[in-house]
Amino acid sequence: ILFAQLNRNPRSQVEVSMTFNQVYLKSAFGLLLLSVLLSMAAGCGNGQPKPVDLSGDWDLLHTEADGVVYPDEQAHGVHLNMQDSVFSVYRVRSDELYHGRYVVQDAFYPRHLDIWVDGYQDHGLKRNGIYRLKGDTLEACFAAPGAYRPAYFQTRKGDKQVLTVWIRRQPTQKQD
């Protein structure tokens, strides 16, 4: 019946269309507001997300750069230590590969992780990055120095981004 009436009166079609658009916009705004409120509720109660502790020892599981996935065997034996805003990357039974400092900014989504590498080809230059922590798995994606911060946890050919996946090393149990 409604469609029959709409066919007779073109002005009604415009009104129904406008009403639908108004309802759609209100629903979309409502969902956006709900997601913001839920994310705030998941935080510390002050509207900020809970701070994440990245300190500890990590083992490299996966690396890709510029859209090229490196064999996981190359990740074997590469470790990361993060403590008090300082990090170092090293191989077992080998010297340190590089070190530097980091800053975590949890107020963004995805969360920001910026590093300044010392003792490497881009010594002292800031690399903008993002990270996410799922249980004991840390994913971090970094841009080249001076480039825009990555938006996704992936790399593409020529983007000069590096994606790494780390797993937190569990403390060893002492035997009595």
N, C-alpha and C positions, 0 to 999 in steps of 0.2 A: 504494500500500500504506500509506504514512504517513497519507494522508487517511482511509483506511478505519479505521485504528486510532484516529485522532483522533475520528472520529464515534462510536466505541464508548465511548471514555473521555474525558469532558469535562475531567477533571483534566489530561490530557495537553495539551489545547488551551491551558490556562493556562500550563503549563510551557513550551510552545513559544513562546507569546506573550511570556512573560517573557524567555526566552532571546533571542528576536529583538530585544526592546527593549534588553537588555543589550548585544548585539552592535552595534546601531544607535548607542547612546550612546557606546560605546567607539570606534566608527568616527568619529562626529562629533567627539569629543574629540581623536582622533588627527589628523583633518584640521585642526582648529583649531590644535593644537600644531605641525603641519607648516607651516602658513601663517605662524605667528609665527616659527618658526625660519628659514624662507626670507626673511622680511622682515628679520630680524636679520642674516642672511648678506649681504643686499644692502646693508646699512649699512656703517659704517666699521669694523666689527670689534669695536666696544664696545657693540653692541646699539642704537646710535642710527643713524637714517638719515643719509645723506650730506647735509651742508649744501648748500643750493641758493643760487647767486649770482643775485640778481634785479637787480643793479646794471646800469645802462646806460640806453639810450634805447629807448622803445617807442612804437609807433603803434597807436592804437585801431582795432579792426576791427568790434566789435559791442558794443551796450549794450542791456540790458533792465532794467526796474524795475517792481516790483509786477505782474509778469505781462505787461507791455506791452513789446513788442519795438520798439525805435526803428529807423527806417530807417538802413541802413548809411551813407548819404550824410551823415548828421549826424555820424558818427564821423570822417569825412575831415578831416584837418588837426588832430586832437587828439593831443597827444603827452604822454608820461610820461617823466620822468627820475627814476631811483632811484640814489642814491649815499649810502653811509655812513649808513644809517637815516634819510635825508631824501628826500622826494619832492616833485616839483612837476608839476602838470598845466597845460598851456598849449596855445594854438592857434598855428599858424604865422602869422607877421606880426601877432601880437596880444599883448596882455598875458597874464601868468600868470592862470589861472583860480583856482587855489588851490594850497596847498602844506601840508606838514606832516611828520610823522615816522612811521616804521613799525617794527614789530618782527615778525620771522619766528620761528615756533616749529615746527621740523621734527620734533619728537618725537611729533606727533599725526597721525592720519589721519582725514579729510584734513588736510593741513598748515595751520597757522594763520598768518594775516597780519592783524595788528591795526594800525589807523591812527588817528592823531589829526590832524584837519584844522584848519589855521589859515586865517583869511581866507575863511571860508565860513559859511553859516548855522548850522552846528553847531560853531562855533569851539571847539577844544580838547577836544571830547568824543570818547571812544573809540568806534570802530566795530569790532566783532568781525567777523573775516572768515576765509575759507578760500581756498586757492589750489592750483593744480596747474600744473606746467610740463611741456609736451610739446614737446621740441625747442626751437624759438624761439617757441612760442606760450604765453602766460600767461593763464590764466583765474582771475579773482578774483571772489568773491561776498561782499558785505558786508551786515550788518544795520544797521538804524537805531541811533543811539546809545542805549544802555541796553537794547537788545533781545538776545535769545538769538542765539548764533552760528549761521549757516546750517549745515545738515547736507548740503545738496546744491547742485550747481551749476545752479540754476534759481531762478526767482522765480514767485510766484503773486500773484494779485490781493489786495491788502490786506496783504501780508507785510512791506512796507516794506524790501525787500531790493533790492540793485542787483548785477547781474552784468555784468562787463566782460570782453572778450577783447582781448588785446593781442598784437602781433607785435614781436619784437625787431628794432630797426633795425640793419642791418649797417653797419659803418664804411665810409665812402666811400674808394675807392682814389685815391691821389694820382697825378696824371698828371705824367710828367717831360717 
